[in-house]
């Protein structure tokens, strides 16, 4: 298997490439067209998944005789998992049909597999469709109807807030109707869709935080929070947690655009402060494609939330470098920075020539122009020595995923040092290092590692001056 997957690189002598299983072809204009895969593996929210593993877990349920799991395109164009099951007759006699069956199977899978491997819908079939050759006929697997989702007993939404929320949920989740007792996550919602929900709700004049959604995922309970706890908003800012007695923490994600992991991390944190996610502005919105210009663009949104310091920041990967540039700008305005957390942030390096980069999937290829722009901004930034202390939470495994390499390719190869090269511009005494299990990607997206990171970050934050 190792020899089959790791092949000699045609680009660099002695290097190896990983055969992902993706199929593509070059078009006459030089672009790559993504065709699919040459195995059953699928990619869901950045995770490579073996559907057969999920089907095997489903078959461990006492009422499931056969199962197959496939990826379908959701209403927003994203891939989502759908399970097709053949059940024993006892399922119906025990009241497990339609949404009740979907709820039971969802609970069963959730108890054994991570959330990104839990299917969004569960379709019951009398038998799996087969071709004349006796193989599974995937084309005959119908799209899930409304009963394939884990709805609760239906009661129509009440009032303007519930009705508006229900309409947004239905569009995002691809279901026909949403009742006031339905749970966002049981209907197939996840952190990435939660970010879209926050944005869509804000457009509709409904203001609530990500923490509100995680604490009250049932429609009527969330509507109650929206009614009682409207929050001020700023462009380019996501309010992840609204309450707390200490100054807020501003969290800067990577420049790749996805910030959904902030929601999961904050859910695990025990910190008495509001938390806001700062989104990178579009490069078309800044006067020049430099990190200093990007920092200058973000600061008005920060000061709208907190007009004066001290300010507290955390940043993941390239987001930590932007957080540092923001701190540099605020210090020049005679503000104070009381907390700076780096989550596996490496000091930017000088350009070392064009790297041989292969986008890991079609979506990465489409955003390649943005990737090149923010990589160039990182390469041009020369981090000065600032009068601040830095908490560096570094991954103990120095390997990184292909996606993470795109984020870190403009950063110096300092992976062997817990300080990640920052001792070049800051004194060693100003850098506090904390090891976190996992690599650059899994320290954040693996639940066990994320809990360690959340606890460590919370301890540092709670002990920092306010």
N, C-alpha and C positions, 0 to 999 in steps of 0.2 A: 504493500500500500504506500509506503514512504517513497519508494522509487517511482511509483506511478504518479503520485501527486507532486513531488518536488523534482522539477526537470531543470536541465542546464539552461542558463540564461543566454539568449542570443545577443544581448546588449553588452554584458560585462563578463569577461573571461573569469571563470572560477565561481561566479555567482549562480544562484538557483532561483527559479520562479516557482510559485505555487499554482498548480493547475486547479482553478476554481470550479470547473464544470460549466462555466458560462459559454454559450455559443454566440459568435458574432461573425460578421463579414465586413470587409472593406468595400465601400461604395466608390464609384469612379471619381467623386470629388474629394476622396481621402478620408471621409467620415466613416465611423464604425456604426453599423446597424446591429442592435442587440436582438438576437433571435430566440433566446430562451436558454434552456439548460439541457445537458445530455444525461442528467440523472433526475431523481425525484426531489432533490434538495431545493428549498425555496428560501427566499430572503424576506423576512418580515421585520420592519422597523429597524433595519440594520443588523439583524441577527440571522445567521444561516441556520436553518431548521430542517431536520429530517422528519417529514410528516409521518413516516412509518412508526417512529417512536411514540407519537401522540396516539396513533391508531392502536398500537399495542397496549397503551395505558387504558384507552377506552374499553378494550376487550376484557380488561380486568374487572370492569363493573359487572355485577351478577346478572344484569338484564341485557347486556350487549353480546350478541353472537358474532357479528362481523362489523368492521369499521374501516373507513378510508378517509383520509384528510387531504384536502386539496386547497390551493390558493385561488381565491377569486378577487377580481378588482372591485374595490369599494367605491362608494359614491364620489369620493374625492380623488379617485385614481390610484389610491394606495392599495397594496396587496393585503388581504386579510384571509385568515384560515376559516374554512368551513368543513365541518365533520358530517359525514354521511354514515348512518348506523342502521344495522338490522338488529331488531330487538327480539327477545324471547316473548312468548305470549304473556308471561307473568307481568310484564311491564304495564300493560293496559289494565290488568286486574288490580294493580297496585296504584292506579291513578296517574301513572307516568305517561302522559301523552302531551303533544304540543309543547307549550311553554313550560309546563311542569317537568317534562322530560329534559328539555334544554337546560333548565335550572339545575336539575339533579346531576346531569352529566358535566355541566360547567363546574359545579362544586367538587365533583370527583376529580376532574383534571386539575383544578386549582390546588388541590391538596397534594398533588404529586409533581407538578411541573411549574416552572416560572411563568409569570403572567403573559410574557410574549409568546408562549407556546399554547395558550388557551384559545381554542377556536371562538370566533365571534358568534357563530350560529351552528345549530345541530339539527340536521335534517333526518327524519326517520323514513326508511325505505322498507318495502316488503322484501326486496332482494337487491343486491348490487347489480347494476346493469353490466352485461358482458358482451364482448364482440363474438363473432362466429368462431374465433380461435380460442375462446374461453378466457380472454384477458379483460381486465376492467375497461369499460367503455366510458372514458372520462367525459366525452362530448355529450353523453346522455344524462349526466348529472345536472339536474335542474338547479337554477339559482334558488337560494333559500327564500321561503315566504315568511310572513310575519310570525307564524307559529314556531319558527326555528330559533327564535330569540327568547331569552329568559325573561319574558314579561311577567309581571305580577298581576294579581287580580285587577282587572281594568276598571278605573273610575276616571272620567274625563277631567282634564285640567280645569281649574277654577280661577277666574280672574285673569287680568291682562298679563301679569308677570308669568304665571304658570303656562298660559297659552303660548306666549312668545317663546319661553324656554322650550316647551314641547315641540314647537315647530323647528327650532334650531337643532334640537337633539335628533329629530326624525331625519332631517337633511344630512347631518353629519354621520349618523349611524346607519342610514339606509334602511330604516324601518318605516312601516306604513303609518303607525300611530304610536304615541307615547302617552301613557296614563300617569296620573299624579303619584302613584305608588311605585313607579318603575325606578330602577337604579341605573345610573349612567354607565357604570362599569360592568354590571351584569348584562347590559344590552350590547356589550362589545366595545365600550369606550376604553381608552387608555391615555397615557400621559400626553402623547403627541396630539390626539384629538382634543384633550383638555385645553391645550394651548389655543387651538382653533376655536373652541367653544368660548373661551375668555374673550377672544378678539371679536367673534360674531356677536356675543352678548353686548359687548361695549358699543359696537356699531348700532345696536338696537336700544341703547340707553340703559342697559342693565349692568350695574357695576357690582362685581363680587370678586373674591380672590380665589386662587388655586386651592389655598387651604380650606376655604369654605366648601369647595366642591369635594375635596377628599373627606372632609368631616361630615358633609351632608350630601351624599351622592343621589339621594332619593329626590325626585322632582319637587314635591311639595315642601320638603325640608329646605332644599336649596332656595326655593322661591321665598321662603320666610326670611332667610338670611339676606337675600337681595333686598327685600323690603325694609329690613331693620338696619342693615349695615352698608349703605352705599358708600363707596370709597372714591376719593379724588383720583384722577388719572392724568398721566403725562404721556405725550407721544414717545414711542420707543421704550416704554417701561411696562413690565408686567408685575402687578402686585401679587406676590406669591403668598405672603402672610401679612395681614394688616395690623395686628395688635402686638403690643409689647411695651415695656416701660423704658427700655434702653434705646439709644439711637439706632436707626435702621442700618441694615446690612445691604449693600448694593452688590449683587452677584453678576459678574460679567461672563457669559458663555463663550464658547469658541466662535471663530469667525465663519464657521461653515453653515450657520443659519438655524440649526436645530437647537432649541433650548429646553426641550421637554424634560430632559434629565434633571433639571433644577427642581421640578415639582416633586420628583421621587426623593431627591436628596433632602429637601427641606421638610418633607413629611417625616423623615427619620430624625431631624434635628431637635434638640432640646435647648432652645435659646430664647431669652425673653426680649425679643426685638422684632419689629416689622422687617420683612425681607422683600426686596424688589429685584427683578431680573432686568438688566440693561441690555437691550438689543443693539447689535451693530447697525448703524445707519447704512443705507445704500451708498455705494461709492459715487453715484450720480448726485447725491445730496451734499457732498462735501466739496470744498473749493479746490483741494488737491488730494490725491490718493496717498496721504501719509498718515501715520498713527497719530501724530500731533493734531492734524486736522480732524481726524475722527474723534479724538478725545474732546476737542473744543466743541464739536457738534453735540456731544452727549451731555456735557456739563449743564446746560440750561434745564434739561429734564431732571437732573439730580437736584439742582438748587430749587426747582419748583416744589419738590418733596421736602427737602431740608435746606433752608436758605443759608444756614451757617454751620460750620464744623463744630465739633470734630466729626470727620467722616470715616466710615468703615467699609472696606471693600474685600471681596473674594473673587478670584478668577480661575477658571479651569483652562489649562493649556494656553492657547494663544489669547484667550480672554484675560489671563493674568497679566499679560504684557500690556494689553489695552488698559487694564485697571491701574497698572504702574504709570502709564502715560497720563491717565486722568489725574492720578495723585500728583504727578509732576506739575500739571497745569494748576491744580488747586493750591499747591504750595506756593506757586508763583503769585497767587492772589492773596497770600498771607493767611490761608486757611490751614487747619491742622488735620493730620491723618492719624487716627488712634489705632487703626487695625488694618493689616493687609495680609490676606491669606492667598497663597499660591497653591493650586492643586495640580501638581506635576507640571510646573511651568519652567521651561528651560530658557536661558538667556539667548536672545536673538544672535544669529551669526551673520557675518558678511556673506554676500552671495558667493557661491562656490561653483558657478556654472549651471547650466540647465540640467535638471535631473531627469532620468528616464522614469517618468511617472505613468502608471497605467491606472486609469480610473477604475475602481472596484465594481461599479455597475453603471447602468445607463443613466440613472439619476445624477451620479457624480459627474458623468461626462457633460450633462446639460448645464451643470453649475460650474464648469471648469473655468470660465472667464472670471467669475467671482473669486474662485480659489486663487487664481493667479494674481488678481488684484490685491487680495489681502496678504498673500505671501510676499509680494513686493513691498507692501507697507511694513511688514515685520522686518524684512531684510534691511530696509533703509533706516529703521529706528535704532538710535544709539542710546541705550539706557544710561542715564547719568546716575551718579551716587546721590541718593536722597536721604534726608535725616529721618528715616523711618525704620521700624523693625518689620521683618517679614517672617511669616509662618509658612514653611514649605512642607506640604503634605505630598510625599513622593511615592511613586509606585515601586514596590520591591522587585517586580519583574520588569526588566528593561525592554522586553519585546513589546511591539506595538502592532495594532491591527493595520490593515491596508488603508482604511479610512483615516485612522489616526496619523499615519505617515503623511497624508496630504496636509493635515493640520500642522505637523511638526517639521515639514521638510525644509522650512526656512529658518530652522532653529539649530543651534550648534549641537554636535554629538556629545553632550555632557551627561549621558544617561547613567554612567557609572558613579557619578557623584550625587549624594543626597541633596547637595545645595544646587545642583543643576546649573553650575557655572555662575551663579549670582554672587559668589564670593570674589568675582573679578571687579565688581562695582560697589559692593557693600562689604563691610567688615564681617568676618565670620561670626563675631559676637552678636551681630544684628540679624542673623538668620537662625531661626529655630526650626529644626527638621523633625518630621514625624513620619515613620514608615507606615504605608497603607498596603495591605495585601492586594495582589493582582498586577496587571500591566496598565499601561496608560488608558486603555479602554475599559477593561474589566474592573478596575478600581471604582468606576462610576456606575457601570451598568449591571454588575453582578450583585444581587441583593445582600449577600453576606458581607462582601467587601464594602458596599455602599454604607451599610450600618456602621462599620468601623470608621469609615471616613466621616460620617455624620456625627458620631460621638466625639471623635477627635477634634473636629472643627468646632463643635459646640463648646467643648471644654476651653479651647483657646479663646473663643469669642466671649464666653462668660467671665473669663479672668482678665480680659483686656480692659484698659481704662476707658471710661465713657465721658 
